[in-house]
Amino acid sequence: MSEISENNHLGRDFVHLHIHTEYSLLDGACRIDQLMDRVKECGQTAIACTDHGVMYGCVQFYKAAKKAGIKPIIGCEVYVATRTRFDKVNKPLWKIISMARA
């Protein structure tokens, strides 16, 4: 990790656009506060939050990113149902990552 954090210029051009935080139940392991520390350590200037089907972590994500001087990108990973969301026979075939533009 120390190699990445010292005078890192490589990470600035890279932005994670598909991150699941602790709010993606059973899938996300990233704690938002620790995530921002790591993003800064890697020299990155922006990060996206794309939790599974929920957006209730976006406020905490936005505030933490702004506090750390990182550009927050708000998004959500959603599934496209073939008929209805209650259809248990036909599983969703596609996932869509939607991101907000300010």
For each residue, the residues with C-beta under 8 A, 3 or more apart:
1: 4 5 41
2: 5 6
3: 6
4: 1 8 10 11 41 42 43
5: 1 2 8 41 42 43
6: 2 3
7:
8: 4 5 11 12 42 43
9: 12 43
10: 4 13 14 43
11: 4 8 14 42 43 44
12: 8 9 43 44 45
13: 10
14: 10 11 44
15: 44 45 46 47 48 73
16: 19 39 44 47 48
17: 48 50 73 75 97 99
18: 48 50 77 97
19: 16 30 35 47 48 49 50
20: 24 27 28 29 30 50 51 52 77
21: 24 28 30 31 32 35 49 51 57 61
22: 28 29 30 31 32 57
23: 28 51 54 56 57
24: 20 21 27 28 51 52 54 77
25: 28 52 54
26:
27: 20 24 52
28: 20 21 22 23 24 25 51 52
29: 20 22
30: 19 20 21 22 34 35
31: 21 22 34 35
32: 21 22 35 36 57 60 61 64
33: 36 37 64
34: 30 31 37 38
35: 19 21 30 31 32 38 39 47 64
36: 32 33 39 40 47 64 65 67 68 70
37: 33 34 40 41 68
38: 34 35 41 42
39: 16 35 36 42 44 47 68 70
40: 36 37 43 44 68 69 70
41: 1 4 5 37 38
42: 4 5 8 11 38 39
43: 4 5 8 9 10 11 12 40
44: 11 12 14 15 16 39 40 47 70
45: 12 15 70 71
46: 15 70 71 72 73
47: 15 16 19 35 36 39 44 65 70 71 72 73
48: 15 16 17 18 19 72 73 74 75 99
49: 19 21 57 58 61 72 73 74 75
50: 17 18 19 20 75 76 77 97 99
51: 20 21 23 24 28 54 55 57 76 77
52: 20 24 25 27 28 77
53: 76 77 78 79
54: 23 24 25 51 57 76
55: 51 58 74 76
56: 23 59
57: 21 22 23 32 49 51 54 60 61
58: 49 55 61 62 74
59: 56 62 63
60: 32 57 63 64
61: 21 32 49 57 58 64 65 72 74
62: 58 59 65 66 72 74
63: 59 60 66 67
64: 32 33 35 36 60 61 67 68
65: 36 47 61 62 68 70 71 72
66: 62 63 69 70 72
67: 36 63 64
68: 36 37 39 40 64 65
69: 40 66
70: 36 39 40 44 45 46 47 65 66
71: 45 46 47 65
72: 46 47 48 49 61 62 65 66
73: 15 17 46 47 48 49 99 100
74: 48 49 55 58 61 62 99 100
75: 17 48 49 50 97 98 99 100
76: 50 51 53 54 55 97 98
77: 18 20 24 50 51 52 53 95 96 97
78: 53 95 96 98
79: 53 92 94 95 96
80: 92 93 94 95 96
81: 84 85 87 90 92
82: 87 90 92 93
83: 87 90
84: 81 87
85: 81
86:
87: 81 82 83 84 90
88:
89:
90: 81 82 83 87
91:
92: 79 80 81 82 95
93: 80 82
94: 79 80
95: 77 78 79 80 92
96: 77 78 79 80
97: 17 18 50 75 76 77
98: 75 76 78
99: 17 48 50 73 74 75
100: 73 74 75
101:
102:
